[in-house]
Amino acid sequence: MFAVYVVYGIVINLLGAGVTLWDKHCAKEGKWRVRESTLLLVAAFGGSAAMYITMRWIRHKTRKMKFMLGIPSIFLLQGLLIGFLLSRSLLPGI
């Protein structure tokens, strides 16, 4: 079961980085952008770490407090939730 969590984490973080890169590309090209709600949803489902690193690396959405505070907050809450679940042995297979 642990392998499933690892694979999910890798996939969702790659998706988070990819959607951030795509949004930056669309912004430069003047094309349709990715909705902010979609970006935040991907972060909430576990892509927050890679999304934040990518945002800082490509300087995308760094002036928007919703993202500069929101994404790290989501990441922190996810870490606390995982820590709580691990301490209670509520994650099967770990």
Rosetta constraint file for C-alpha pairs under 8 A:
AtomPair CA 1 CA 5 HARMONIC 6.82 0.50
AtomPair CA 1 CA 92 HARMONIC 6.88 0.50
AtomPair CA 1 CA 93 HARMONIC 4.75 0.50
AtomPair CA 1 CA 94 HARMONIC 7.16 0.50
AtomPair CA 2 CA 6 HARMONIC 6.40 0.50
AtomPair CA 2 CA 93 HARMONIC 5.66 0.50
AtomPair CA 2 CA 94 HARMONIC 5.74 0.50
AtomPair CA 3 CA 7 HARMONIC 6.08 0.50
AtomPair CA 4 CA 8 HARMONIC 6.03 0.50
AtomPair CA 5 CA 9 HARMONIC 6.07 0.50
AtomPair CA 6 CA 10 HARMONIC 6.24 0.50
AtomPair CA 7 CA 11 HARMONIC 6.09 0.50
AtomPair CA 8 CA 12 HARMONIC 5.98 0.50
AtomPair CA 9 CA 13 HARMONIC 6.03 0.50
AtomPair CA 9 CA 46 HARMONIC 6.65 0.50
AtomPair CA 9 CA 47 HARMONIC 7.48 0.50
AtomPair CA 10 CA 14 HARMONIC 6.11 0.50
AtomPair CA 11 CA 15 HARMONIC 6.14 0.50
AtomPair CA 12 CA 16 HARMONIC 6.07 0.50
AtomPair CA 12 CA 42 HARMONIC 7.43 0.50
AtomPair CA 12 CA 45 HARMONIC 7.36 0.50
AtomPair CA 12 CA 46 HARMONIC 6.02 0.50
AtomPair CA 12 CA 47 HARMONIC 5.03 0.50
AtomPair CA 13 CA 17 HARMONIC 6.17 0.50
AtomPair CA 13 CA 46 HARMONIC 6.72 0.50
AtomPair CA 13 CA 47 HARMONIC 4.13 0.50
AtomPair CA 13 CA 48 HARMONIC 7.04 0.50
AtomPair CA 13 CA 49 HARMONIC 6.87 0.50
AtomPair CA 13 CA 50 HARMONIC 5.18 0.50
AtomPair CA 13 CA 51 HARMONIC 6.95 0.50
AtomPair CA 14 CA 18 HARMONIC 5.95 0.50
AtomPair CA 14 CA 47 HARMONIC 7.42 0.50
AtomPair CA 14 CA 50 HARMONIC 7.01 0.50
AtomPair CA 15 CA 19 HARMONIC 5.98 0.50
AtomPair CA 15 CA 42 HARMONIC 7.68 0.50
AtomPair CA 15 CA 47 HARMONIC 6.96 0.50
AtomPair CA 16 CA 20 HARMONIC 6.23 0.50
AtomPair CA 16 CA 39 HARMONIC 7.56 0.50
AtomPair CA 16 CA 42 HARMONIC 6.01 0.50
AtomPair CA 16 CA 43 HARMONIC 6.62 0.50
AtomPair CA 16 CA 47 HARMONIC 4.77 0.50
AtomPair CA 16 CA 48 HARMONIC 6.90 0.50
AtomPair CA 16 CA 50 HARMONIC 6.16 0.50
AtomPair CA 16 CA 51 HARMONIC 4.94 0.50
AtomPair CA 17 CA 21 HARMONIC 6.17 0.50
AtomPair CA 17 CA 47 HARMONIC 7.61 0.50
AtomPair CA 17 CA 50 HARMONIC 5.45 0.50
AtomPair CA 17 CA 51 HARMONIC 4.85 0.50
AtomPair CA 17 CA 54 HARMONIC 5.78 0.50
AtomPair CA 18 CA 22 HARMONIC 6.04 0.50
AtomPair CA 19 CA 23 HARMONIC 6.09 0.50
AtomPair CA 19 CA 34 HARMONIC 7.62 0.50
AtomPair CA 19 CA 39 HARMONIC 7.27 0.50
AtomPair CA 20 CA 24 HARMONIC 6.29 0.50
AtomPair CA 20 CA 39 HARMONIC 7.39 0.50
AtomPair CA 20 CA 51 HARMONIC 6.44 0.50
AtomPair CA 20 CA 54 HARMONIC 6.92 0.50
AtomPair CA 20 CA 55 HARMONIC 6.79 0.50
AtomPair CA 20 CA 60 HARMONIC 7.78 0.50
AtomPair CA 21 CA 25 HARMONIC 6.19 0.50
AtomPair CA 21 CA 54 HARMONIC 7.43 0.50
AtomPair CA 21 CA 58 HARMONIC 7.87 0.50
AtomPair CA 22 CA 26 HARMONIC 6.17 0.50
AtomPair CA 22 CA 34 HARMONIC 7.90 0.50
AtomPair CA 23 CA 27 HARMONIC 6.10 0.50
AtomPair CA 23 CA 33 HARMONIC 5.59 0.50
AtomPair CA 23 CA 34 HARMONIC 5.50 0.50
AtomPair CA 24 CA 28 HARMONIC 6.32 0.50
AtomPair CA 24 CA 58 HARMONIC 7.99 0.50
AtomPair CA 24 CA 60 HARMONIC 6.32 0.50
AtomPair CA 25 CA 29 HARMONIC 6.26 0.50
AtomPair CA 26 CA 30 HARMONIC 5.85 0.50
AtomPair CA 26 CA 31 HARMONIC 4.82 0.50
AtomPair CA 26 CA 32 HARMONIC 6.29 0.50
AtomPair CA 26 CA 33 HARMONIC 5.72 0.50
AtomPair CA 27 CA 31 HARMONIC 6.33 0.50
AtomPair CA 27 CA 32 HARMONIC 7.75 0.50
AtomPair CA 27 CA 33 HARMONIC 6.49 0.50
AtomPair CA 34 CA 38 HARMONIC 6.75 0.50
AtomPair CA 34 CA 39 HARMONIC 7.10 0.50
AtomPair CA 35 CA 39 HARMONIC 6.52 0.50
AtomPair CA 36 CA 40 HARMONIC 6.22 0.50
AtomPair CA 37 CA 41 HARMONIC 5.99 0.50
AtomPair CA 38 CA 42 HARMONIC 6.22 0.50
AtomPair CA 39 CA 43 HARMONIC 6.37 0.50
AtomPair CA 40 CA 44 HARMONIC 6.07 0.50
AtomPair CA 40 CA 71 HARMONIC 7.39 0.50
AtomPair CA 41 CA 45 HARMONIC 6.23 0.50
AtomPair CA 42 CA 46 HARMONIC 6.66 0.50
AtomPair CA 42 CA 47 HARMONIC 5.61 0.50
AtomPair CA 42 CA 48 HARMONIC 7.33 0.50
AtomPair CA 43 CA 47 HARMONIC 4.34 0.50
AtomPair CA 43 CA 48 HARMONIC 4.05 0.50
AtomPair CA 43 CA 49 HARMONIC 7.80 0.50
AtomPair CA 43 CA 51 HARMONIC 6.90 0.50
AtomPair CA 43 CA 71 HARMONIC 6.66 0.50
AtomPair CA 43 CA 74 HARMONIC 7.07 0.50
AtomPair CA 43 CA 75 HARMONIC 7.87 0.50
AtomPair CA 44 CA 48 HARMONIC 6.69 0.50
AtomPair CA 44 CA 74 HARMONIC 6.25 0.50
AtomPair CA 46 CA 75 HARMONIC 7.77 0.50
AtomPair CA 46 CA 78 HARMONIC 7.53 0.50
AtomPair CA 47 CA 51 HARMONIC 5.97 0.50
AtomPair CA 48 CA 52 HARMONIC 5.93 0.50
AtomPair CA 48 CA 71 HARMONIC 5.77 0.50
AtomPair CA 48 CA 72 HARMONIC 7.15 0.50
AtomPair CA 48 CA 74 HARMONIC 6.71 0.50
AtomPair CA 48 CA 75 HARMONIC 5.54 0.50
AtomPair CA 49 CA 53 HARMONIC 6.36 0.50
AtomPair CA 49 CA 71 HARMONIC 7.95 0.50
AtomPair CA 49 CA 72 HARMONIC 7.72 0.50
AtomPair CA 49 CA 75 HARMONIC 6.34 0.50
AtomPair CA 50 CA 54 HARMONIC 5.95 0.50
AtomPair CA 51 CA 55 HARMONIC 6.01 0.50
AtomPair CA 51 CA 71 HARMONIC 7.82 0.50
AtomPair CA 52 CA 56 HARMONIC 6.26 0.50
AtomPair CA 52 CA 68 HARMONIC 7.93 0.50
AtomPair CA 52 CA 71 HARMONIC 6.33 0.50
AtomPair CA 52 CA 72 HARMONIC 7.09 0.50
AtomPair CA 53 CA 57 HARMONIC 6.06 0.50
AtomPair CA 54 CA 58 HARMONIC 6.06 0.50
AtomPair CA 54 CA 59 HARMONIC 7.96 0.50
AtomPair CA 55 CA 59 HARMONIC 5.48 0.50
AtomPair CA 55 CA 60 HARMONIC 4.84 0.50
AtomPair CA 55 CA 61 HARMONIC 6.58 0.50
AtomPair CA 55 CA 62 HARMONIC 6.84 0.50
AtomPair CA 56 CA 60 HARMONIC 6.68 0.50
AtomPair CA 56 CA 62 HARMONIC 6.78 0.50
AtomPair CA 61 CA 67 HARMONIC 6.62 0.50
AtomPair CA 61 CA 68 HARMONIC 7.63 0.50
AtomPair CA 62 CA 67 HARMONIC 7.12 0.50
AtomPair CA 62 CA 68 HARMONIC 6.05 0.50
AtomPair CA 63 CA 68 HARMONIC 7.47 0.50
AtomPair CA 64 CA 68 HARMONIC 6.27 0.50
AtomPair CA 65 CA 69 HARMONIC 5.57 0.50
AtomPair CA 65 CA 70 HARMONIC 7.28 0.50
AtomPair CA 66 CA 70 HARMONIC 5.18 0.50
AtomPair CA 66 CA 71 HARMONIC 7.82 0.50
AtomPair CA 67 CA 71 HARMONIC 5.36 0.50
AtomPair CA 68 CA 72 HARMONIC 6.93 0.50
AtomPair CA 69 CA 73 HARMONIC 6.08 0.50
AtomPair CA 70 CA 74 HARMONIC 6.11 0.50
AtomPair CA 71 CA 75 HARMONIC 6.24 0.50
AtomPair CA 72 CA 76 HARMONIC 6.09 0.50
AtomPair CA 73 CA 77 HARMONIC 6.16 0.50
AtomPair CA 74 CA 78 HARMONIC 6.11 0.50
AtomPair CA 75 CA 79 HARMONIC 6.20 0.50
AtomPair CA 76 CA 80 HARMONIC 6.22 0.50
AtomPair CA 77 CA 81 HARMONIC 6.07 0.50
AtomPair CA 78 CA 82 HARMONIC 6.13 0.50
AtomPair CA 79 CA 83 HARMONIC 6.05 0.50
AtomPair CA 80 CA 84 HARMONIC 6.06 0.50
AtomPair CA 81 CA 85 HARMONIC 6.12 0.50
AtomPair CA 82 CA 86 HARMONIC 6.02 0.50
AtomPair CA 83 CA 87 HARMONIC 6.10 0.50
AtomPair CA 84 CA 88 HARMONIC 6.28 0.50
AtomPair CA 85 CA 89 HARMONIC 5.92 0.50
AtomPair CA 85 CA 90 HARMONIC 4.98 0.50
AtomPair CA 85 CA 91 HARMONIC 6.02 0.50
AtomPair CA 86 CA 90 HARMONIC 6.19 0.50
AtomPair CA 86 CA 91 HARMONIC 6.21 0.50
AtomPair CA 86 CA 94 HARMONIC 7.78 0.50
AtomPair CA 89 CA 94 HARMONIC 7.71 0.50
